Amino acid sequence: MSVEREAVVHRKLVRDRIPEIVEAAGRVPATRVLTVAELVPALLAKLHEEATELGLAEPEERLEELADVHEVLSALTTAYGFTEEDVTRAAREKKAARGGFSERVWLEEVR
């Protein structure tokens, strides 16, 4: 006699190996492949999710959460048709023109 497990609904983009990991845990994942049109909105939602998790992370969890944000940004870079070099160059140019964040400047107001 099998025990019917309750479904946990996720409806979100996950890493490629998650279905395999779920199956190894004895669960049955229901998946589909996103269309090209669905990919960018799903990646943007994932970026928000991962950024939130980073903001809530304990110090010992931060590197892993930063890696998750990095992976999503890498996928967005590809989805938008850019390369990592394109992004690095644009970041370098923007930093040269507007600065970075190393000086910790907080703009309180402008009159």
C-alpha positions as CSV (number, residue, x, y, z in Angstrom):
1,M,0.0,0.0,0.0
2,S,1.5,3.3,-1.1
3,V,1.2,6.5,0.9
4,E,0.0,9.5,-1.2
5,R,2.2,12.5,-0.5
6,E,0.8,16.0,-0.6
7,A,2.2,18.1,-3.5
8,V,4.3,21.1,-2.6
9,V,3.7,23.7,-5.3
10,H,6.8,25.8,-6.3
11,R,6.2,27.3,-9.7
12,K,9.6,28.8,-10.0
13,L,12.8,28.4,-12.0
14,V,15.3,26.0,-10.4
15,R,18.8,24.8,-11.1
16,D,19.1,22.1,-13.8
17,R,19.9,19.2,-11.4
18,I,17.1,19.9,-8.9
19,P,14.7,17.3,-10.5
20,E,17.4,14.7,-10.2
21,I,18.1,15.6,-6.5
22,V,14.3,15.5,-5.8
23,E,14.1,12.0,-7.3
24,A,17.0,10.8,-5.3
25,A,15.1,11.9,-2.2
26,G,12.2,9.6,-3.2
27,R,10.0,12.4,-4.5
28,V,8.4,12.9,-7.9
29,P,9.1,16.3,-9.5
30,A,6.7,17.7,-12.1
31,T,8.7,19.9,-14.5
32,R,8.6,21.5,-17.9
33,V,11.0,23.5,-20.0
34,L,10.3,27.2,-20.1
35,T,9.8,28.9,-23.5
36,V,12.3,31.6,-24.6
37,A,9.6,34.2,-23.8
38,E,9.2,32.8,-20.2
39,L,12.9,32.6,-19.4
40,V,13.8,36.3,-18.7
41,P,10.8,37.0,-16.4
42,A,11.6,33.7,-14.5
43,L,15.2,34.7,-14.2
44,L,14.3,38.2,-12.9
45,A,12.0,36.6,-10.3
46,K,14.8,34.2,-9.3
47,L,17.2,37.2,-9.0
48,H,14.7,38.8,-6.6
49,E,14.4,35.5,-4.6
50,E,18.2,35.0,-4.4
51,A,18.8,38.7,-3.5
52,T,16.3,38.4,-0.7
53,E,17.9,35.2,0.6
54,L,21.3,37.0,0.5
55,G,19.9,39.9,2.5
56,L,18.6,37.4,5.2
57,A,21.6,35.1,5.2
58,E,23.8,34.5,8.2
59,P,27.5,35.3,7.8
60,E,28.4,31.7,7.2
61,E,25.7,31.4,4.4
62,R,26.7,34.6,2.5
63,L,29.2,33.1,0.1
64,E,26.7,30.4,-1.1
65,E,24.0,33.0,-1.5
66,L,26.4,35.3,-3.4
67,A,27.1,32.3,-5.7
68,D,23.4,31.9,-6.3
69,V,23.0,35.5,-7.3
70,H,26.1,35.2,-9.5
71,E,24.6,32.2,-11.3
72,V,21.3,33.9,-12.0
73,L,23.2,37.0,-13.3
74,S,25.3,34.8,-15.5
75,A,22.1,33.2,-16.9
76,L,20.5,36.6,-17.5
77,T,23.7,37.8,-19.2
78,T,23.4,34.9,-21.7
79,A,19.6,35.3,-22.0
80,Y,20.0,39.0,-23.0
81,G,22.7,38.0,-25.6
82,F,25.7,39.4,-23.8
83,T,28.9,37.8,-22.7
84,E,30.6,38.0,-19.3
85,E,33.3,40.1,-20.9
86,D,30.6,42.6,-22.1
87,V,29.3,42.9,-18.6
88,T,32.7,43.3,-17.1
89,R,33.6,46.0,-19.7
90,A,30.4,47.9,-19.0
91,A,30.9,47.7,-15.2
92,R,34.5,49.0,-15.6
93,E,33.3,51.9,-17.8
94,K,30.4,52.8,-15.4
95,K,32.8,52.6,-12.4
96,A,35.2,54.9,-14.2
97,A,32.5,57.4,-15.0
98,R,30.4,57.3,-11.8
99,G,32.5,55.5,-9.2
100,G,32.0,52.3,-7.3
101,F,30.8,51.7,-3.8
102,S,34.1,51.4,-1.9
103,E,33.8,54.8,-0.2
104,R,30.4,53.8,1.3
105,V,28.8,57.2,0.3
106,W,25.1,57.5,1.5
107,L,23.2,60.3,-0.3
108,E,20.9,61.7,2.3
109,E,19.2,64.4,0.2
110,V,19.8,66.9,-2.6
111,R,18.5,70.5,-2.4
